[in-house]
């Protein structure tokens, strides 16, 4: 189930703004009875056809030459009759399996041929109340554009739905169903009757039941299509690089012809029932990987929809959520914290109820204490309210998050807009205009008083319609203990939350600037590189892909490859904690908790890392907060703060999580397979084991950190984005060049160890789920070749398509087979082709043989020109989009130094990709797929 925090922008809520008047704190900004409607974004063309179909069109040039299409239907599994369980989701599958103009398998094949990948681009999803279809299509080709709208029309009313096709798809759906039957999903099934008390929702999970998937009559599915796939319940959304009038005409020509349904079937949905008593569910499952406590509260939503009053209501929810989450996070970092992490969230679980929940992950033996703490924190907010400092911080933080979107408003991808419009249609909301939103919030937020928020909490934090859910692998808490905790809370004496004053910045004194001793420009990459007097190098590239984004990375060679085994064992777990965003090392005498408070209203982050072969930082900021990012870089070198208290708290929680993680069969399989592939070599096993905690030494790890980060000599720093070239030079001098000290040339330590390769087998048994997971890996050492690297990537993508055709479409014995290949250059040449699928345990050998046959065909004959064209076009389409992102350019610039790549290769990728032939693919298959493979299989316990 998708949980949605009601963030204003994401939920597409906006406001017709009336300039705020001077008010006393007790006055409402917008009366709760206000019926003033929120206007739609004028840049979105909204229309309705005579048959009731709604359409939305927005011209947007990011990315160029692409149109995001959506068909959204207000019909999901809640509308199924008793003989139709699972057919809403089944129907979603069937629309890819034969329509009037695209016979079975033709649709996916055609879209792949024009660069639209199945799953990665083309997709669909079914929920309780809606079904949506996602189709990105090229907009610079009239034929492709027209076919895109023909596909949408066919989905809307031209599905074939033959008995034969339906029966053939049952196996695929059954495998999808079996794949869901892990402990977390089974817990959801058992708890929905409590959270969605009194409705059919708990009996209408979209996947259906195993029996219904096997036995429903094809006519039941066709009846669902006829009843609910009708124009008055549909919307067509088109956002992208195309003319609005042209798109509107295409929508009319394709969808106006669908007849209006006379006497349409009415939706009969049972509303949630109120319950004065608290509903309690306690679930134990040995395969759950962690323990949880969940509190759900359901208030009747009486706020007029899509009005100023609802806008105010949602703003209040955002601010309250953020303040309580800050408190819960701070509490998690205190001594004897009863939970690992906890949060509050307002959720969109049902239309007529206003849900909010408090959820905590706990150790198995602390669930009762965690429950009491969640209840108390909610009660503190109700009794005592919030205080001025925390309130101002979250207001500023929230405005900054909206401001960042506003600053990048003309650089927002069409996919983002399309999804927001979809939510507007489904929830009967206005489509937001971010400029309007920004102007409104700039005036409105200062007008919201602390008393407004505290009054809101007192009105909404009631105990009616409460649900308590307890779950875990070993639950000891009882219902009577839960009831006693609820009763004791009513009379318990509580201490109000105290918020200490904090600094406005992590550092206030600017160091004496250092010097830039050399400047070099790369005309190919468009970068500028400064060499600093302390031996550091800083490279930046100014781009216009975002108006308000700067991304950052830094590295030098070294890392844990140079450690003795004893030191590696002592620092493995400790390093994981030291770089944690919530519990890691502090800066300049501030703990991580204090740092989080100081940075609440700043949009920047810096995170250190220590890998096997290198170490450094990742981060990013807005242009306004870039100096704060540089301050953090400076402090990570000069004044890291050893916070042993926070370390111990994180250590205990991390150990608790790891101690139960192997209960989950998938976690167990992953860790056992990693150990097998690494031949038990401890330095090459990334997953944490419980024994690792016994060897952890925080003092040694902090000492090693200080040795590694005592000065920036030999570090390479990289910045990409909307950079002010004068300011960044000053920041570089002030905060990086100012750090003294030099070190000699350093490198990582090469090793002779290589992971397992050749023919090997590992069969494991874990869990009760009637499902097997199969993993096939071809891997080994090689000499890196950039042409082979592209060909090998294409080979993996070709195998993925062939497996979808053979294992899924033809055999119908698996839901989502996958394959992917890559060749790495660093730290040594290495190739890997990974193939994975899940299936019924008795089908493992059969499907494995089909995979082997498909690979044998590629070795013997090579791929067809058609399939090579498909994977090439998909890869090229992805490349063209990625190459307009700051993330892409940061990676390319870093790899010139890290991997010694040639700068010109960035601009020759398309040419080199198009030069790959079917013979190249065949040769690469012969070279790398004839030396055996490693087989890993996870079966259910016998």
Secondary structure, DSSP 8 states (H G I E B T S, - for coil): -------TTTTT------------TTS-SS-TT---B----TTEEEEE-TTS-EEEEEE--SSTTEEEEEEEES--GGG--GGGTTHHHHHHHHTTS-BSSS-TTHHHHHHHHTT--BTTTBEEEE-SS-EEEEEEEESS-HHHHHHHHHHHHHHHH-B---HHHHHHHHHHHHHHHHHH-SHHHHHHHHHHHHHTTTSSGGG--TT--HHHHHH--HHHHHHHHHHH-SGGGEEEEEEESS-HHHHHHHHHHHHTTS---TT------------SS-EEEEEE-TT-SSEEEEEEEEEE--S-TTBHHHHHHHHHHHHHHHHHHHHHHHHHTSTT-S-SEEEEEEE-S-TTEEEEEEEEEE-TT-HHHHHHHHHHHHHHHHHH---HHHHHHHHHHHHHHHHHHHHTGGG--HHHHHHHHHHHHHHT-----HHHHHHHHHHHGGG--HHHHHHHHHHH---TTEEEEEEESS----HHHHHHHHHHHTT------------SSS--S------EEEEEEETTTTEEEEEETTS-EEEEEE--S-SS-EEEEEEEE-GGGGS-HHHHHHHHHHHHHHT-TTTS-EETTB-HHHHHHHTTT--EEEEEEE-SSEEEEEEEE-STTHHHHHHHHHHHHH-EE--HHHHHHHHHHHHHHHHHHTTSHHHHHHHHHHHHHTTT-GGG--S--TTHHHH--HHHHHHHHHHHSS--TT-EEEEEES--HHHHHHHHHHHTTT-------------------SSEEEEEE--S-S-EEEEEEEEEE----HHHHHHHHHHHHHHHHHHIIIIIIIT---S--EEEEEEE-SSS-EEEEEEEEEE-GGGHHHHHHHHHHHHHHHHHH---HHHHHHHHHHHHHHHHHHTTSHHHHHHHHHHHHHS---GGGGGSHHHHHHT--HHHHHHHHHHHSSS--EEEEEE---
